[in-house]
Amino acid sequence: MPRMLDVSDDVRAEIGDEEADRLLAGEDAPGSYDCTSCRTPGNSEQERTSTVLFVGEETAVLAFAHATCIPSQVVPVAEEQLRGAVRSITGDNSAGAPAAPIPTSDRQATLGITCGLVLIRDELHPALVVEPNGPIARPGSTSLDDDFLPLLLEHGFTPVRDMNTLPAPIEGWSALLAMGKLHAVLQPGTAGSQSAWWQAHQPLAVSDGWRTAANKARTVLMYAAPSGTIGHQPREDLMRQALEQAAAKGLLVAASMPLAGT
């Protein structure tokens, strides 16, 4: 039975016309599936469904999602992240992680991201505040030291001394916004491509004010602090206060990056 599938040009280019046509004809596409975005059941025979292709350096995994959750697209993913993508697709969420593990670490801490507006020089800027839920270790390390900030400094992030100063731009990074929701933070990959440094299992809603500021500036500020530094702040003034305290302790790094999408 033909499926109500959306296959984007990018996905078709990756899988080929023959495979794309088989999917649309229902030969290789499942009727029912678990949406790779919102994790709830879907049915490609009854509702519009997006094909989402996760592509690593050597591996590609095809997943399905409600078209209302996420458009059909190719998602570059670091090879070591594909295990997490497969767990998401097959519904094995034993870790209960809201986002993929940081690809620079073997320790299974996950990233929490808060969207907020930060006032700098009398202008509101869209910001992402990133904080892991536990210490981050380097690959293969058995040390109990938290290497989250050192790893980001090596990527090009800079220490924040003054919250009234705009963070410096970082090369090759971007924040991916699609259909008004935050989907991923992308980092430089191989051969000029990008891979997902953080990717939401379920797209993260942002406020109208945040989206308006981001679309106007086309730039997003990203602040990062070690686990337990910022915490979940219910108001932006409290978030600003926590950021200033983290900066005063030398526990805050930041960068500005382009906004991808709308």
C-alpha positions in Angstrom: 0.0 0.0 0.0 1.4 3.5 -0.9 2.6 5.5 2.1 2.0 9.1 3.0 5.7 9.8 3.1 7.6 13.0 2.6 11.1 12.3 1.1 13.1 15.5 0.8 15.5 16.1 -2.1 18.4 15.7 0.3 17.2 12.3 1.5 16.5 11.2 -2.0 20.0 12.2 -3.1 21.5 10.1 -0.3 19.4 6.9 -0.7 18.8 7.1 -4.5 15.7 7.3 -6.6 15.1 3.6 -6.6 15.0 3.2 -2.8 13.0 6.4 -2.5 10.4 5.1 -4.9 10.2 1.8 -3.0 9.6 3.7 0.2 6.8 5.7 -1.4 5.2 2.6 -2.8 5.2 1.0 0.7 7.7 -1.8 -0.1 10.4 -0.8 2.3 8.5 1.5 4.7 6.8 0.4 7.8 3.1 1.1 8.3 3.4 1.9 12.0 6.5 3.4 13.6 7.7 5.3 16.7 8.3 9.0 15.8 12.0 9.7 16.1 11.2 13.2 17.3 8.4 12.9 19.8 8.7 9.2 20.4 4.9 8.5 20.1 3.4 6.1 17.6 2.7 7.1 14.0 1.2 5.4 10.9 2.5 6.2 7.4 -0.7 4.8 5.9 -2.9 7.3 7.7 -0.8 10.5 8.3 1.9 12.4 6.6 5.3 11.0 7.7 8.8 12.4 7.2 11.8 10.3 6.3 14.8 11.3 8.4 18.2 10.0 7.4 20.9 10.0 10.1 24.3 9.9 8.4 27.6 9.2 10.1 31.1 8.8 8.6 30.5 5.2 7.5 26.9 4.4 8.5 23.4 5.7 7.6 20.2 5.0 9.5 16.7 5.8 8.1 14.1 6.8 10.6 10.5 8.0 10.4 8.8 10.9 12.1 5.4 12.7 12.1 5.6 15.4 9.4 4.1 17.8 12.0 7.1 17.2 14.3 10.0 17.5 11.9 10.4 17.8 8.1 12.1 15.2 6.0 15.9 15.9 6.2 19.4 14.5 6.4 20.9 14.8 9.9 24.7 14.6 10.1 25.7 12.6 13.2 29.1 11.7 14.5 29.7 8.0 14.0 29.9 7.3 17.7 26.4 8.9 18.1 24.7 6.4 15.8 24.2 3.9 18.6 22.2 6.6 20.4 20.2 7.2 17.2 19.5 3.6 16.8 18.3 3.4 20.4 16.0 6.3 19.7 14.6 4.8 16.6 14.0 1.3 18.1 12.4 2.9 21.2 15.1 1.7 23.7 15.4 4.7 26.0 16.8 2.9 29.0 19.1 5.8 29.7 16.1 8.2 29.7 18.3 10.8 28.1 16.6 13.9 26.7 19.5 14.5 24.3 22.3 12.6 22.7 25.5 12.2 24.7 28.3 14.7 24.1 30.3 13.1 21.3 33.6 14.1 22.9 33.0 12.0 25.9 32.5 8.3 26.9 30.8 9.3 30.1 27.0 9.1 29.8 26.1 12.5 31.0 23.6 14.4 28.9 23.2 18.1 28.1 20.4 20.3 29.4 19.8 23.4 27.3 17.8 26.4 28.3 16.7 29.1 25.8 16.6 32.7 27.1 17.2 36.3 26.2 20.4 38.0 27.5 20.7 41.8 27.7 24.1 43.1 26.4 24.7 46.8 25.8 21.0 47.6 25.9 20.1 44.9 23.3 18.4 41.6 23.9 20.3 38.6 22.4 19.0 35.1 22.0 21.0 32.7 24.1 21.4 29.0 24.8 22.6 28.0 28.3 24.2 24.5 28.3 24.8 22.5 31.4 25.4 18.7 31.6 23.6 16.7 34.2 26.9 15.2 35.4 30.7 15.5 35.0 32.2 15.0 31.5 35.3 12.9 30.9 37.6 12.7 27.9 37.3 9.5 25.8 39.1 6.7 27.5 39.8 8.7 30.6 39.2 7.1 34.0 39.8 10.4 35.9 36.9 11.8 38.0 37.8 15.3 36.8 35.2 17.2 34.9 36.6 18.1 31.5 33.5 19.8 30.0 35.0 23.3 30.0 38.5 22.3 28.8 37.0 20.4 25.9 34.9 23.4 24.9 37.9 25.7 25.2 39.8 23.3 22.8 36.9 23.7 20.4 37.2 27.5 20.4 34.9 28.7 23.1 36.3 31.5 25.3 36.0 32.2 29.0 33.4 34.8 30.0 34.8 37.5 32.2 32.1 40.1 31.8 28.4 39.3 30.9 28.2 42.7 29.3 30.6 41.7 26.5 29.5 39.8 23.4 31.1 36.4 23.1 33.5 35.9 20.1 32.2 34.0 17.1 33.2 30.4 16.7 34.0 28.9 13.3 31.9 26.1 11.9 29.2 25.9 14.7 25.6 26.8 14.3 22.2 26.5 16.0 19.6 24.7 14.0 16.0 26.0 14.2 13.3 24.4 12.2 9.5 25.2 12.2 10.2 27.5 15.2 11.8 24.9 17.4 15.4 24.2 18.3 16.5 20.9 16.8 20.3 20.8 17.3 23.6 22.5 17.9 26.0 21.6 15.1 29.8 21.5 15.2 32.3 21.2 12.4 32.5 17.7 10.8 34.7 16.2 8.2 35.2 17.5 4.7 33.5 20.8 5.5 30.3 19.2 6.7 28.7 19.6 10.1 27.7 17.0 12.7 25.3 17.2 15.7 27.1 18.2 18.9 23.7 18.3 20.7 20.5 17.0 19.2 17.0 17.0 20.7 15.0 13.8 20.7 12.0 16.1 20.8 12.4 19.6 19.2 12.7 22.2 21.9 10.1 25.0 21.9 11.3 28.6 22.1 9.4 31.7 23.1 8.1 34.1 20.5 10.5 36.7 21.8 13.5 34.4 21.5 12.6 33.4 18.0 12.0 37.0 16.9 15.4 38.1 18.3 17.1 35.1 16.7 15.6 35.7 13.3 16.5 39.3 13.5 20.1 38.8 14.6 20.7 35.5 12.7 23.2 34.9 15.5 22.8 32.9 18.8 24.9 33.1 21.9 25.8 29.9 23.6 27.0 29.8 27.2 28.2 26.6 28.9 29.0 25.8 32.5 29.9 22.6 34.4 27.2 20.4 36.0 25.6 22.0 39.1 26.7 25.6 38.2 23.6 27.2 36.7 20.6 25.0 37.6 17.1 25.3 36.2 16.1 28.9 36.6 12.4 29.8 36.1 13.0 33.4 35.1 15.5 35.1 32.8 16.6 37.5 35.5 17.6 34.6 37.7 19.3 32.9 34.8 21.3 36.1 34.2 22.3 36.2 37.9 23.4 32.6 37.8 25.5 33.3 34.7 27.2 36.3 36.3 28.0 34.2 39.4 29.5 31.4 37.2 31.5 33.9 35.2 32.9 35.4 38.5 34.0 31.9 39.5 35.7 31.3 36.2 33.2 28.5 35.4 31.6 30.0 32.2 32.6 29.8 28.6 30.7 31.1 25.6 30.7 31.7 21.8 28.4 33.3 19.2 27.3 31.2 16.3 25.0 31.6 13.2 21.4 30.7 13.3 20.5 28.0 10.7 16.8 27.7 9.8 13.9 29.8 11.0 
